[in-house]
């Protein structure tokens, strides 16, 4: 497959969205989903729908096609959906591909692979899942239980802090595909991290801009390095997408 057409087809509006509609389509799916050519379509979302339709009809022999999208992080949501589907509908040999993703050098790929492995429910994947989550927790792994408890009680009168802690309890480590709550275990205040590549981070912040936010109080670890990285990699994307809307 060459260049991807990442536009999500109309009939898939809402499909695969985070905790939304799952495999249910917004409109009737086209008959050509079941044609052989659908599995090599340039649009990855159409390919995923083709794989799912076959699995719904008892044919689980095409989940390996999804592995081509495991690290296509330039297309928002694509790797996560591909890895979740592999764990959900893949056969034993497909889970070997999932195991390789659990050892990826990219932490986000490993986290998504761990989510897929949870759906697979295979005991032999558990050690790799543990390693993947540990990679995601590298920023907070040295916190003591006392420190964690202090974080929970330090700002008990802060509505923002209480709300963040509540969201972390309800949704776990990932509030949304690129909003990570793990940092709330070791720091007080409304601290939820935007994670991902520059495009994914910019797209996440863009959702807040589109909702009416015009000012952000951003932080990072290490502070100076993240400030430089944000200015060099993320802000230019936001500036290009919001011409005339961003302050200098």
C-alpha positions as CSV (number, residue, x, y, z in Angstrom):
1,X,0.0,0.0,0.0
2,X,1.3,3.4,-0.9
3,X,0.0,6.7,0.4
4,X,-3.0,6.4,2.8
5,X,-6.3,8.1,2.2
6,X,-7.1,8.8,5.9
7,X,-10.6,10.3,5.3
8,X,-13.1,8.3,7.3
9,X,-16.0,7.2,5.0
10,X,-19.4,8.7,5.7
11,X,-21.0,5.4,6.7
12,X,-18.3,5.0,9.4
13,X,-19.0,8.3,11.1
14,X,-18.6,7.6,14.8
15,X,-17.3,4.1,14.2
16,X,-14.3,3.1,16.3
17,X,-14.4,6.4,18.2
18,X,-13.2,6.2,21.8
19,X,-15.9,4.6,24.0
20,X,-18.5,5.4,21.4
21,X,-20.2,3.3,18.8
22,X,-17.9,0.4,18.3
23,X,-18.6,-1.6,15.2
24,X,-22.0,0.0,14.6
25,X,-22.1,2.2,11.4
26,X,-23.8,5.5,11.0
27,X,-25.3,4.4,7.7
28,X,-25.7,1.1,5.8
29,X,-22.3,-0.3,4.9
30,X,-21.6,-0.6,1.1
31,X,-21.7,-4.1,-0.4
32,X,-18.2,-3.8,-1.8
33,X,-16.9,-4.2,1.7
34,X,-17.0,-8.0,1.0
35,X,-15.1,-7.8,-2.3
36,X,-11.5,-9.0,-2.2
37,X,-10.3,-5.6,-3.3
38,X,-11.7,-4.0,-0.1
39,X,-8.8,-5.6,1.9
40,X,-6.3,-3.6,-0.2
41,X,-8.2,-0.3,-0.4
42,X,-6.1,2.9,0.0
43,X,-8.3,4.0,2.8
44,X,-7.3,2.2,6.1
45,X,-10.7,2.8,7.7
46,X,-12.4,1.0,4.8
47,X,-9.9,-1.9,5.2
48,X,-10.7,-2.1,8.9
49,X,-14.4,-2.2,8.1
50,X,-13.8,-5.0,5.6
51,X,-11.8,-7.0,8.1
52,X,-14.6,-6.5,10.8
53,X,-17.4,-7.5,8.4
54,X,-15.6,-10.7,7.5
55,X,-15.0,-11.5,11.2
56,X,-18.7,-10.8,12.0
57,X,-19.5,-13.4,9.4
58,X,-17.1,-16.0,10.9
59,X,-14.0,-15.3,8.8
60,X,-11.2,-14.3,11.1
61,X,-8.5,-14.9,8.6
62,X,-7.7,-11.3,7.7
63,X,-6.7,-9.6,11.0
64,X,-3.0,-9.7,10.0
65,X,-3.8,-7.0,7.4
66,X,-4.2,-4.6,10.3
67,X,-0.5,-4.9,11.3
68,X,0.4,-2.5,8.5
69,X,-1.3,0.3,10.6
70,X,0.3,-0.5,14.0
71,X,2.7,2.5,13.9
72,X,0.9,4.8,11.4
73,X,0.6,7.5,14.1
74,X,0.3,10.3,11.5
75,X,-3.4,9.2,11.1
76,X,-5.1,10.0,14.4
77,X,-6.6,6.9,16.1
78,X,-5.5,4.5,13.4
79,X,-2.8,2.5,15.4
80,X,-5.0,2.2,18.5
81,X,-8.0,0.8,16.5
82,X,-5.8,-1.6,14.5
83,X,-4.2,-3.0,17.7
84,X,-7.5,-3.2,19.5
85,X,-9.1,-5.0,16.6
86,X,-6.2,-7.4,16.4
87,X,-6.7,-8.4,20.0
88,X,-10.4,-8.6,19.6
89,X,-10.8,-10.6,16.4
90,X,-7.4,-12.0,15.7
91,X,-6.4,-15.6,15.6
92,X,-3.5,-17.1,17.6
93,X,-1.0,-16.3,14.9
94,X,-2.2,-12.7,14.7
95,X,-1.5,-12.3,18.4
96,X,2.1,-12.9,17.6
97,X,2.0,-9.6,15.7
98,X,0.4,-8.1,18.7
99,X,3.2,-9.5,20.9
100,X,5.8,-7.8,18.6
101,X,3.9,-4.5,19.0
102,X,4.1,-4.9,22.7
103,X,7.9,-4.7,22.4
104,X,7.9,-1.7,20.1
105,X,10.4,1.1,20.7
106,X,7.4,3.5,20.5
107,X,5.7,3.8,24.0
108,X,2.3,4.8,22.6
109,X,2.3,1.8,20.3
110,X,3.1,-0.4,23.3
111,X,0.2,1.1,25.3
112,X,-2.3,0.5,22.5
113,X,-0.9,-3.0,22.0
114,X,-1.5,-3.6,25.8
115,X,-5.1,-2.5,25.3
116,X,-5.5,-5.0,22.5
117,X,-3.9,-7.7,24.5
118,X,-6.5,-7.2,27.2
119,X,-9.2,-8.0,24.7
120,X,-7.3,-11.1,23.5
121,X,-7.3,-12.5,27.1
122,X,-4.2,-14.8,26.6
123,X,-2.1,-15.5,29.6
124,X,1.1,-15.7,27.6
125,X,0.7,-12.0,26.6
126,X,0.5,-10.9,30.3
127,X,4.3,-10.4,30.9
128,X,4.5,-8.3,27.7
129,X,1.5,-6.3,28.7
130,X,3.1,-5.6,32.1
131,X,6.3,-4.4,30.4
132,X,4.3,-2.1,28.1
133,X,2.5,-0.4,30.9
134,X,5.7,0.0,32.8
135,X,7.1,1.8,29.8
136,X,4.2,4.2,30.0
137,X,4.6,4.7,33.7
138,X,8.3,5.6,33.6
139,X,7.6,9.1,34.7
140,X,5.8,8.0,37.9
141,X,7.3,4.6,38.8
142,X,9.5,6.0,41.6
143,X,6.7,7.7,43.5
144,X,6.2,6.2,47.0
145,X,2.7,5.3,48.3
146,X,3.1,8.2,50.8
147,X,3.8,10.6,48.0
148,X,0.8,9.3,46.1
149,X,-1.5,9.7,49.1
150,X,-0.2,13.3,49.7
151,X,-1.1,14.1,46.1
152,X,-4.6,12.9,46.7
153,X,-5.1,15.0,49.8
154,X,-2.9,18.0,49.2
155,X,-5.5,20.1,47.3
156,X,-8.7,18.5,48.8
157,X,-10.4,21.9,48.6
158,X,-9.6,22.3,44.9
159,X,-12.6,21.4,42.7
160,X,-10.2,21.1,39.7
161,X,-7.9,18.6,41.5
162,X,-10.9,16.6,42.7
163,X,-12.3,16.4,39.2
164,X,-9.0,15.2,37.7
165,X,-8.6,12.5,40.4
166,X,-12.2,11.4,39.7
167,X,-11.6,11.2,36.0
168,X,-8.4,9.2,36.6
169,X,-10.4,6.7,38.7
170,X,-13.2,6.4,36.2
171,X,-11.3,6.2,33.0
172,X,-7.9,4.8,34.0
173,X,-4.6,5.9,32.4
174,X,-6.1,7.1,29.1
175,X,-8.9,9.7,29.4
176,X,-8.9,10.0,25.6
177,X,-6.5,8.5,23.0
178,X,-3.9,11.3,23.7
179,X,-4.8,12.5,27.1
180,X,-2.9,10.6,29.8
181,X,-4.0,10.7,33.5
182,X,-1.0,8.8,34.9
183,X,0.8,12.0,35.9
184,X,-2.0,12.8,38.4
185,X,-0.5,10.0,40.7
186,X,2.5,12.1,41.5
187,X,1.6,15.7,41.1
188,X,-1.3,17.8,42.4
189,X,-3.5,20.1,40.5
190,X,-5.3,19.7,37.2
191,X,-2.5,17.8,35.5
192,X,-3.5,15.7,32.6
193,X,-0.8,15.1,29.9
194,X,-1.2,15.5,26.2
195,X,0.8,12.6,24.7
196,X,1.6,11.5,21.2
197,X,3.5,12.7,18.1
198,X,3.4,16.4,17.2
199,X,0.3,16.1,14.9
200,X,-1.6,14.1,17.5
201,X,-0.7,16.6,20.3
202,X,-1.7,19.5,18.0
203,X,-5.0,17.8,17.1
204,X,-5.8,17.2,20.7
205,X,-5.2,20.9,21.7
206,X,-7.2,21.9,18.5
207,X,-10.3,20.3,20.0
208,X,-10.1,22.7,22.9
209,X,-9.5,25.7,20.6
210,X,-12.5,24.7,18.5
211,X,-14.6,24.4,21.7
212,X,-13.7,28.1,22.5
213,X,-10.5,27.9,24.6
214,X,-8.1,30.7,23.8
215,X,-5.5,30.4,26.5
216,X,-3.5,27.4,27.8
217,X,-1.3,26.9,30.8
218,X,1.1,24.2,29.6
219,X,3.8,22.4,31.5
220,X,6.0,19.4,30.8
221,X,8.9,17.2,32.0
222,X,11.6,18.3,31.9
223,X,10.1,21.8,31.7
224,X,12.7,23.5,29.5
225,X,13.1,20.6,27.1
226,X,9.3,20.2,26.7
227,X,8.9,24.0,26.2
228,X,11.5,23.9,23.4
229,X,10.0,20.8,21.8
230,X,6.5,22.2,21.9
231,X,7.6,25.5,20.3
232,X,9.5,23.7,17.6
233,X,7.2,20.8,16.8
234,X,3.6,21.5,17.9
235,X,3.0,25.2,17.9
236,X,3.8,25.6,14.2
237,X,1.0,23.1,13.4
238,X,-1.4,25.1,15.6
239,X,-0.3,28.4,14.1
240,X,-0.9,27.0,10.5
241,X,-4.3,25.7,11.5
242,X,-5.4,28.9,13.3
243,X,-4.1,31.7,11.2
244,X,-5.0,35.0,12.8
245,X,-6.2,33.4,16.0
246,X,-3.0,32.7,17.9
247,X,-1.1,35.4,19.7
248,X,2.6,35.9,18.8
